[in-house]
């Protein structure tokens, strides 16, 4: 049984142009369901969000969707959301993100847009500030996150990131490596109490 019981997945509410993004989300969801891992995510039923949650459900896993009321019609419908094991409707984005943080043992960013980037950066910031030591991973599908990694390197080289070991997340290029990498990282991070760097696999 995995020591990571619940995984928060940040991802796009659209599918993107490359089919591999959706396929990767489906593969992650299937692996999570088979591992008995609980998905915590933004509640949408469309795009990559819908793909990962559908796959978890199909593989026998549990899903908690956390969505602000104003986003329901944009990213899902109330009837679609009934398929989730648990639906939490929040008043705003801040409450949503805080609840996602509380419910998850680890975090993964799949490809997505500005919202996905914002969620990833915030959870990394909380790690840098010592507010948590939960593993954070990036699924670098087809090099999607490489410009972001380059920006982090630029910030560090320019002298604006002084605790780089607490900022740089686990990066995996293949979706099948994601859960094993998180599992390997979880005990080490828990024992040392910091979200330290694990170099790109």
GITAKA-V377558 format. One record per helix or strand of 2 or more residues. SS is the DSSP state (~ for helix, > for strand). FROM is the first residue (numbers start at 0). LEN is the number of residues. If there is no record, write none. Layout:
ss = {SS SS}
from = {FROM FROM}
len = {LEN LEN}
This chain:
ss = {> ~ > ~ > ~ ~ > ~ > ~ > ~ ~ ~ > ~}
from = {5 18 37 46 62 68 77 85 92 105 113 134 140 145 163 169 174}
len = {5 16 4 12 6 7 4 5 11 4 15 5 3 12 3 3 18}
